[in-house]
């Protein structure tokens, strides 16, 4: 019971984001696909983390604080909260990528690879802020979580760890892309009713609260890097959305590359969501 409490309550932020993931993913994917994705994400995360701890692949060599074993549930030599976070890191990045590329007035981009690529970038960006702030855990309530065995270019994190997570994230987003490949493009009357708007807001909340923690701890370079990544992305998105607002819901003639994008939007209620 002590380890369960430490995992669910001690890591309350993982629990909070995890519950938000279950809420949004179940409405979007349905419970069956949500559970399938969650099992795959936790399994992939557990395998990648344990292989890195023991063999240095794919994230290079590092180890978790052994004192956590008496406070939290572990999978192998990795705290459970770490692979659990793969579920919402991948899903929020994927959903936010869909919204950024489709615009707030429809649910699909013109090409599936647009959604995939932007979602992958967003997922990796989140880790670029999360891991450096997590390394400062001994200076706030997070506590010491992990330690890399070698120096790194990104606030002490090796380049290999970033490349490795990019590959892992690519697999997670490929799973989500495959699961949602046949979803139709639907019109959204009000931007606030977009089915992925909560995911986009939650994604930004992940970045914002970690940036605030970094600033409070005096790690201004990390906080500043979050700002430098966020501002250009927000500016480009604003320009894209303003352009989409001037065009019909789906632009151009049908193309064989994207059946979902080629079809005209399906009229639906403002709160149109796909559920199976």
N, C-alpha and C positions, 0 to 999 in steps of 0.2 A: 504493500500500500504506500509505503514511503516513496518508492521509486515512481509509482504512478502519479502521486501528488507532485513530485518534483518535475515530472515531464509535462503534465497538463497545467499545473498552476505555476510552478516555478518558471516555466517557459510560456507564460500566459500570452505573449505576443504571437508565438507560433500557433497556439490554440485559437486565438482570435482570427488570425488570417486563415487558418484551416477551416474554421466554421464558416467564414465568409466564402471561401472556395466551395464548400459543400452546398451552400445556399445558391450561389450563382451557377455553378456547374450543373447541379441537379435540375435547375430550371432550363438550362440551355441544352444539356446533353441527355437529360433523363437519368434516373438513378443507375440503371444498368451500365451505361457507358461511363458514367462518373466513377462508379466503383472499379470498372475495368481499367480506366486510366489511372486512378489512384493507386491500385495494386501495382500496375506497371511502373509508375513513377517512383513509388517507394522501393520497389525491387531494384530498379536501375540505380537509384540513388544509393541504396545499401551496398550493392555490388561495387559501384564506382568508388565509394568512400573507403570500403574495406580493402579493396585492391590497392588504393593509394597508400593507405596506412602500412600495408605489408610489403607491397612491391613498387610503390612509387608511380603507379600508372592508374588512371590518366592524369591525376592532379599533382604529380611529383610527390616526394616524400614528406610526410608530416604525421603528427600523432595528436590524439585528443587527451585532455587532462584526465589522468587515471582516477583522480579524486571524484570525478563526476559519476563513476560507476556505482557508488554507494548512494547517489542522490537521484539518478534518473535511470530509465529503462535503456538498455543498450541492445543493438543488433550487431553481434560480433564485437568489434572494438570501436563501434561508432554509436554515439547517443542517438536514440530514436528520433529526436526532434530534428536532426539534420536531414535524413532522407524524407521525413514527413514534409519538410519545407519545399521539397522538389515539386510536390503536387501543386501548390499555389504559385510558386515561382514560374513554372511552365504555363499554367493556365492563365494567370493574370497577364503575363507577357503576350500570350497568344491572343487573348480577347482584346487587349489594348491595341495590339497590332491590327486586328480586324477593324476596330473602330477608327483608328488613325488613317487607314488606307481606304476605307469605304466612305468615310465622312459620316456625320451624325444623322443623315436623312435617308440612309439605306443600310443594309446589313452585310453586304458583300462588296469586296473590291472588284475591279475589272479582271484581275488575274489572281489565281490562288497563290502564286509565288510572291505577289506583292504582300499579301497577308503574312505569309510564312517568313519572309526576309525581315520585315519590320518587327514581327513578333520575336524573332530570334535576337535581333539587336536589343530590344527592350529587356528581354530576359537576361542577357549577359550584362547589360548596363546595371541592372538591379544588383547583381553579384559584385560588380566593381565598387559599389558603395557598401554593400553588406559585409563583405569579408574584411576590408580594412578597418571598419568600425568594430567588427567582432574581435579583431586582434587587440583592441583596446579594452576588452571586457574586464580586465582586472582593475580598471579605473571607474567602472560603473556597475550596476546591478547584474549585468550579464555574467560577470566573472570570467576567469580564464577558461577558454574553451579548447583551443588548439594551438599548436606550435609547428611552424614549418622548419625543416632542417637546414634550409639554405637561404641566402639572401634573395631578394626579388626586386624587380623594377617598379612594381606598383604598390607603393607603401609597404614594402617588405614581402609582397606576394610574388612568387616566381611567375615568369611568363608561361611556363608549362601548365600551371594551375588554371590560368585563364583560358588557354587553348583547350585544355581538357574539358573544362566546364562548357565551353562553346560546343564541343562535339556532343556532350551529354544533352545539352539543351536542344541541339538540333534533332536528336532522337525523340525527345519528349514532344517537341512541336510537330515532328513528322507524324507521331501517333495521333495527336489532336487534329491535324490536317486531314489525315485519312478518315478519322471518325466522322468528320463534319463535311466531307467532300461533296455530298449531295444536297447540302442545305440550300434552299432557294434564296434568291435576293428579294428582300421585302422592303417596302417603303416604311419610313418612320416619320410620322407627322410632326412630332416635337422631339428635339434633340435630347431632352431630359428623359424621354421614354425609350431611348435606344437600349436594346437588351444587353449591350456590353458597357454601358456608361458606368455602372457601379464598379466593374472590373477595372476600368481606366482610372477612376478616382482612387480605388484601393491600391492600384499599382503605384500611383503618385504618392499615396500616403506612406507606402513602404520606404520610398526614397526620402520623403520629407522628414519623417521622424528620425531616420538614421543621420541625415544631414544636420538636424538640430542637435542630436546627441554629440556628433563630432564637433560642432561649434561650441557647445557647452564645455566639452572636454579640452578645448583649446586646439583641437586638430583642424585648424582652419584650412589647411591644404585639401583635406578630404571633403570638408563641407563645401569648399570652393569648387572642387571637381564635380560635385553633384550639380551645382548651379551651372557650371560651364557645359555640362551635358544636357541639362534640362532646358535651358533657355533657347539654344538653337533648335532643338526638337520641337518645342512649343511654337516657335516662330514659323518653322516650315509647315507644321500641321495647320496653323492658323491660315497661312496663305493657301494651302491645298484646299481646306474646307471652304474658304471664301470663293475659290474657283468652282468647286463642286456645287455650291449654292446657286451659281449662275447657270448651271447646265441641267438638262433633264436628269431624272433619277438614275438612268443608265445611259451612258454615252456611247455612240458608235454602233456599228452594225454587228451582228452576231459573229463570233469567231470560234473556231473549233478548239481553241486552246483552253477555254474556260466555259463549260456549259452553264455553270451557275451564274457567271457574270453575263453571259450572252442573253439569257432569258430576261425579259422585262420584269421589274419588281412585281411581286404578288401583292395586290392590295390587302391590307390587313389592318387590324386595330393597332393603335399606337404602341401597345405593349406586346407586340408579336414576338414570340419566342418559340423555339423548336424544342419539343420534348418528346421523348420516346419512352 
